[in-house]
Amino acid sequence: MASKKILAVIGATGAQGGGLARSILADPAGEFAVRAITRKPDSERARALAAAGAEIVVADADEPATLERAFAGAYGAFCVTNFWEHLSPEREYEQATALARATAGLEHVVWSTLEDTRKWIPVEDPRLPTLREKYTVPHFDAKGEADAVFEAEPAPTTFLLPAFYWENFIYFGAGPRPDAEGELVLALPLGGTPLPGIAVEDIGRCAHGIFRRGPGRNGERFGIAGEVLSGEQLAAKMARALGRPVRFREVPFDAYRAAGWPGADDMGNMFEFQAILGDEFLRSRDVEVARSLNPKLLSFDAWLAANAARIPVG
């Protein structure tokens, strides 16, 4: 390990960071070693990473001093925040700022970000409801706002823009549900616009591909997707994988926002933002870019082959 470049991986026991850590550990002849940054060193996932050869370091983005120690001596860092853990864009921005400022002295940083949607649709624009007085899509906006903090730091930063997680069909309640007649219905507010999606493991693999390329120019951006599919295409592929009919139903944006679960208004605005931007948003998530970083990129069919049985269908 001493001869390898150390990558400090934030969220190594989570989704994106876990995918990166596993990708590096699966490449024992590669140039990088994993320093898995976690708040829970005794968790099952942390123990699995340690058993596979990762160095486990305890740190917390809410405690900046711990990040400085976690990044010390590392070549690079993968930085990510999890809005859905606390639903606070202000806290997410503070965490991202702490991560950016802890990167001084590193040779390459990859920041997993999203668009600040207010650059396209300001809070005073009536096309989308304003949320929490100053956001359009809170879980996008705080990350996008933090981009400027990373750009201002001396470490060269590459920006990675993921697409909709297909795992949301398993864990986020976005998968098909039976209607009154028992038919499975995939109900999403897409506004007639295809949805760029990706397997979360592939986000980590794409980040690994970026580190392999090297820092390049500061501020370089890679928007990635595994496949771009309409609602009808998503439903048809699910039907084949599940072995039973699945029908797509378009949900009005206002109805989705009013669903009542935490973050429904945020997600409703996200889907409508994507529909308003249309082709411009689709161009920001490129399958070929993802494949160039990660030749093992999964299609939706391939993801379903491995995961369809895990989708709760009621």
N, C-alpha and C positions, 0 to 999 in steps of 0.2 A: 504494500500500500504506500510505503514511503516514496517510491519512485513515481507514483501516479499523481495526477492533478486532482486535488480535492474539490468536489462540488458540494457546497452546503445546500441541502434541499429542504426548503421550508415546506411544511405540510407533508412530510415524507410518509406519514401514516394515513394520509387522506387520499383524495381522488387523483388530482393532477400530479402532486408531488410523489405519491406512491407509484404512479405509472413511470415517472422518470427514474426513481430509485430502482425499481425492478428492471427497467431497461438497461441501466448501467451495470447492475449486478449480473445480468444475463450475458454480459459482454466481458468476460474475465480478461480477455486479451486487449481490451480497450485502454484508452489513455486516462480514464477517470476513475476515481474512487468516490464512494458515497459517504458523506457526513449527513446523517438523517437527523434533521432538527424537529423535535417534538416536545409537546408539553407532557406527554404520557409515556415515559420510557418503559414502564412496566406493562403496557398494553400488549395484547396478542400480536398486533401488527408490528410494533416496535421490536418485539422479541424475534419475530420472523425475519425482519430485516437484519438484525444483529446476527442471527444464525446464518444468513446468506452472505455475511461479510461486511455489512455496513457498520460504520462508527456511529454510535447513538449519542447525541448531545441534547441536553435539555435547554430550551429557550422558549420565549413567549414574545410575540409581536406587541403585546401590551406592556412589556417591560424592556425598553430599549437597551438597557445595560446588558441584558442576557444575550441580545443579538450580536453585540460587539464581540463578546467572547465566542459565540458560536461561529462567527465568520472569520475569526483570527486564523491566519495561516492558510486560508482557502484560496484556490485559484479563482473560483467563480461561485455564483449563487443563483438558485432558482427561487423566485419570490412569488408568492401567491397569497391571497386573503380569501376568507370565507364569509361573505355577507350573510348567508343563510343561517349561520351559527348564532347570530345576535340580531339581525335585521336592522342594523344601525349604519347608515352610510357615513355618518360622522366618525364613528369608531373605526370603520373600515379605512377611511382616508387617513386617520391617525396611525393605524397599523402600517399602511403602505408607506407613509412618510418615515416611520421608524425604520422600516426595512430598507428604504432607499438610502437613508443617512448612515446606515450601518455598513454600507457596501464600500466605503472609502478604502482604497488599496487593492480591491479585487480587479482582476483582469477582464472579467466578463460576467455580466448579469443578464438573466432572462426574466422579464417581468410579465406575468400572465395578467393581461388587462382586458378591457372592453372599451367601447366608445363612450365618451362623454356626450350623451345624446342631445344635450342642451346646445351644442354647437350647430346642430341641424334644426332642432325644435326648441327654442328658448322657453322658459317657464311662462312667459306672457303669451305664447302662441296658443290660440284656442284649439288647435288640432288635437292636442293631448291634454288630459287633466294634469294640473300641477300637484305633485305629491309632497307632503311634508314641507310645504311652503317654498321650497327652492330646488326641487328635483323633478325631472321628467321620468327617468327610469332609474331609481335610486341605486340598484345593484350594478348598473352600468356606470352611472355618472361618477360615483366616488372613485372607482378604479381609473376611469379616464382622466379625472381631474388630477390624480396622483402621477400621471405620466410626466407632467412638467417637473415634478420633484425628482424623479429618476433621471430625467434629461439634464438637470442642473448639477447632478453629482458627477464626480470625476470618473467613476467606473463606466466603461462602455456598456450601454444597455440595449438589448434587443427586446422588442415588444412582440409578444405572442397573443393573438386574438383567437380564442377557441369559439366553437359553434355550440349549438344546443346539444346537451348531453343526451345520448340515447338511453343512458341509465335513468333519466327522468321517467321513462316508461315503467321502470321497476320501483323506484324509491320516492318519486315526487308526486305520485298519483296522476300522472299524465297519460297512463296507458288506457286501453279500451275497457269499457264497462258494459255490463248487460243492461239493455233497456227493459221496458215493461214486458216485452214479448220474449226476453231472453237473448235477443240478438246483441252481439258485441258491437259497440259503437265507440270509435275513436273521435272524441270531441275536442277540437282545438280552435282557437281564434286566429286563423292564418290569413284571412282577408283575401283568399285566392292567390297568395304568394307562396312559392315553394319554401321549404324550411331547410337551411343548412344544418346538418347534424354530424355528430362524431362519437365514437366510442371513447370514453374517458381515458382508457389505457393508452389510446393513440395520441392524446394530448401530451402525455409524458414522453412517449417515444419521439414525437415531433420536437419537443424541447431538447431531448438528447441529440437529435439531428442538428439543431441550431448550435449546441455546444461543440459538436464535432466540426462544424464549419468555421468556428472561431468568431471573435467579436465583430468583425466587419466594421461598418460605420455606425456610430452612435445614433440611436433612434430608428434603426431599421425595423420594419414591421412585417410580420408574417401572419396572415389570416388563414385559418385552416378549417377544413371540413372533410368528413369521410364520404359524404354523398349529399346531394341537394335534391329533395323529394317533395312532391306535392302531398297534400293530405290524403288524396285518393291513392297515391302510390304507396305511402306509408301503410295505409290500411290493407291494401292488397298484399303487400309483402308480409305483414303480420298475419293475415289470414292463412297464407301458405305455410308459415312457420308454426302457427298454432293449430292448424288442421281444422279450422272452423271459420265461418264467414265473419268478416269484420267490415263494418260500414263506416265511412268517414262522415262526420257532421260538422259543418262550419258553425262555430259559436260566435255570436256578436261580441265585439270587444267590450261593450258596456256590461253585458251579462257576465263575462268572465271576470271583469274587474270587481263586480258586485258579489262574487261567489262566497266571500266571507272568510276564507282561510287566510292565515297570515302571509302577506306578500302577493295576494291575488291581484291587487290593483297595480303593483309593480310589474308582475308578469303580463298582465293585460296590456299595460303601456308598452312593454317590450315587444310583444307580438305586433301591436299596431304601429310602433316605430319602424319595425322591419318591413311591414306592409307599405307604409308611406314611402320609405326609401326605395322599395322595390329592387330594381336591377342594381342600383348603387350598393345596397346592402349585400346582395348576392355576390357582387364582384369582390367584396371584402372578405369572403370566406371561400378559398379556392382549393378544390380537391387536388389539383395537380401540384400546387405548392406543398400541400400536406404530404403527398406521395413522394415528392423530391426529398423531403426531410425524413420520411419514414416509409421505406419500401414495403413494410408489412401492413400498411394501412388497411383497415377493415372496411368493406362495404356494409350496408345495412343488412343485406342478406346474410353475410358472414357473421355479423354481430348477433343477429337473431338465431342463427344455428347454434350458437353457444349460450344464448341467454333467454330464448323465448319461454322456456319452462319457468323462469324466474319472474315473469311478468304476472302480477296478480290480476286475474280477470273476473273475480267474484263468482 
